[in-house]
Amino acid sequence: MTQRVELAALIDRLAIDTLITDYAGSVDDGDWDAYQQLFTPEGRADYRSAGGIEGSATEVSAWLAETMRMFAIRQHFIVNRRLRFGVREQDVGDTARVRADYLNPMRFAGEPDAGPATAPDLTCGGRYEFTALRTHGGWRLRQVVVREKWRSTQAAGRTWDQAVVGQRTPPLTEPG
């Protein structure tokens, strides 16, 4: 590889990393317009393993907007990002796939006079699978799949832990 090619690959990696970070920020901040802008027009998301829906970015953002109201505090940690390029010709149509683990502590919205509790009372973890496509507007998400592996909830001082059975993640492959 030449230095120019290596630099271009680094720039693409940083752009995709920013895309994933913006995804987490838009969900945590409840910015559903920004969430939709991260996707290609035909982009889809699948939250079924976490008890959600699968659909277009528009459908899923509407579902998230309604569902996430129950959480006063949300914070994604998306780590161990493994990126593989599929088609990479430094042009529109290039593809990439990212597999990343997540930890997501959340706090249920309480009664208005319940006080300033900030400790999470629902925490979940698992793996995201992102498929990205280079468009004229830059890298965008073509698909997001959530594979929740575990969940822990706490209410009234009691904790319930739940492992999600049968949610093995297949190996990361080149996007097609």
N, C-alpha and C positions, 0 to 999 in steps of 0.2 A: 504494500500500500504506500502511496505517496503521502506526503504531509498534507496536501490539499484534500485528498480523499479521507484521511484520518480526521482532519478538522471538520469536514462536512458531516462525518458520522457522529462526531462529538456534538456538533450543533443540533443534529436530529435527535440525539439522545436527550439533550437538555430540553428541547422543545416538547418531547413526549413526556419527560418527567414533569415539566410545568403543566401539561395537560392533565396528568393524573393528580397533581397537587390542587389544581383548580377544580377538579371534580370533587375532591374531598371538601374543599372550602365552600363550594356552592351548596353541597348537601348540609354541611354543618351550619352555614349561615342562612339556610332556607332561601337562597337566591335561585328560584326555579327558572327564571328567564336565562340566567347565566348557565345553569345546568343544561338547558336545551341547546344553547349556543355551542356547547362543547361537542355535540354530536353532528354527524353527517345528516342530511335530510332523511335518509332511510335508516338512521341509527336506532338501535334497540337496546333494551336493558332487561335483565332477568334477575328478579329478586325472590323467586319462588322458594329457594332453599332457606330463606330467612322469613318465610311466611307471607311473602309479597306476591307481586304479579310479574308477568312478562309482557312487554309491549314496546311500542314506539317510545322514543324519548319524550314526546308530548304526553302520551298516556301515563308513562311512569312518573313523570314530574308532577302531574296532577295527583296521582296516588300518593307520592311522597309528600306533597304539600299538605294533604289531608292527614296522613298518618303521622308525620313528624310534629304536628301540633301538640301531640301528647308529651313531647320532650322539651323541657325548658332549656336544657343544655345538651349539646351533641358535640362530639369531637372525634374525628377519625385520625388514626395513626396508620398510614399506609407505608409498609416497610418491606425490606427484602425484595426490592423490585428487580425482576429478571426480564430483560428486554431482548427479543430476537426479531431481527428484520426478516421479512419475507422478500417481497420485491423491493429493491432499493436502487433506483436509477436516478435519484435526486430529481424526481419529477412527479407531477400529479399522478396518483394511482399507486404510489409506493405504499407498502403495508408493513405493519409491525404488530407484534403481540407482546403484551406485558402480563406477567403473572406476579402478583404481589400479595403479601399477607397483610391482614388488617386487625387492629384492635379498636373497638368503638365503645367507649364508655358514654353513657347517657343518663340524664336525670329527668325523671318524670315531672311534668308540670304539676305543682301542688295547688292547694287551695290558696286564694289570694292572701290570706292572713296566716299562712302556715310558717312563715319565717324564711330566712335566707339559706336554706339547706343547699349545699353545692356538691356533696359527695354523690358519685354515680350510684343509681340503684338498678341499672340494667347495663351489663357489659357483655359484648359479644365479640367473637373473633372468627376469622376464617381466611378465605383467599378470594381475591378478585382475579378475574381474567378479562383483560382489556384487549380489544382489537382496534388498532388505529389505522387511519387512512390519510395519506397526504392529499389535501385538496388545494384549490386555488387560494383559500383563506388560511392555509397552514394545516397542521396535523389536527384531526378530529376523531372522535370515537365512533366507530362503526358498531361496536358491540361491547356491552359490559355484562359479565355474569358474576353474580355473588354466590359464593359457596360457603355458607355459614357452617362452621365446624362445632361451635360450642356457644353456650349462652349462660349467663349467671344473673339472676334477679334477686333483689333484696327488698323486702317490704316488712314493716313493723318489726324490724330487728331480726328477721328470719331470712335465711339465704336458701335459694333453690338453684342447683346447678343442673344443666341439661347438656348432654353431648348429642350432637346431631349424628345419628347413625347412618351409615351408608353414603356419606358425602365425600368419597375419595376424589381427589383432584387428579385428572390424567396428566401425564408428563407434558411439559411445554413443547409444542411443536411449531414448526414454521407456519405462518399464516398463509392461507391459499388464496 
